[in-house]
Amino acid sequence: MKTSSMPTMTRRDFLKHTACASSALIAPRLAHSASGSQRQPNILYLMTDQHRGDCLGCAGNAVIKTPNLDSIAAEGVRFSNAYTSTPSCTPARNALLTGLSPWHHGMLGYGRVAGQYRFELPQALRDAGYYLFGIGKMHWYPQRKLRGYYGLLLDESGRSETPGFVSDYRLWFREQAPDLDPDATGIGWNDYRAKPYALPERFHPTTWTGDRAVEFLANHARPEPFLLKVSFARPHSPYDPPQRFFDMYDVDDMPAPSVGDWAKR
């Protein structure tokens, strides 16, 4: 009996073909569902920046206090073996935007997200009948490009990459506290130091982002289903929690950091 050998497929080929097939299947299903008689679910898309996967109580961390995230995990599914394809910021965000690996969206290291890609998830959801709104840190370029969103309220962590750009958070801060400095805590955007936030908690970027999200949810009355992306700039540095959060932890209770064997070299 003669057998024919199957052509070999590399991991890269597999991922490429799987991604293409997934995109081809997802978009028609979204469009079909959105055009059906049954209303599609609203989507609240919460995102944090530089948040370690083991810094969650629901992940077995006995020291960290994350009751709200633990509650979300308890009512849903927590993917304990999900990994970012690139650990630096913009390539990882690009993967979420395009559904592609670094080898296919083109960002192997930190840099600017391109102005346009052939497929972008927000636009696909908009085409499927969703109303999309984004709040917080998007970290793409140009900074106010909508990419399928109907509106954005931005906190870009002090970055001004587009000429003349001022984030919505900083515009709000100027109106609320014209005599105060939003950077009064004195910690840089990529600093390793930590210090309690120097201003009243209501001015903190995390508070601003959360408050704007609550306002959207309370006031949204459009007929179509929505996707609300709420992208918190923290816990990325600056490590500047309000004092009450700073006081929740005792340095003596902190476990020793995990260090791999590779570090001994």
Secondary structure as UniProt FT lines:
FT   HELIX           11..35
FT   STRAND          43..49
FT   TURN            53..54
FT   HELIX           57..59
FT   HELIX           67..74
FT   TURN            80..81
FT   HELIX           89..98
FT   HELIX           102..105
FT   HELIX           121..127
FT   TURN            128..129
FT   STRAND          131..136
FT   TURN            143..144
FT   TURN            147..148
FT   STRAND          151..154
FT   TURN            157..158
FT   TURN            163..164
FT   HELIX           168..176
FT   TURN            178..179
FT   TURN            182..185
FT   TURN            189..190
FT   HELIX           201..203
FT   HELIX           205..219
FT   STRAND          226..235
FT   HELIX           243..246
FT   TURN            247..248
FT   HELIX           251..253
FT   HELIX           261..264
//
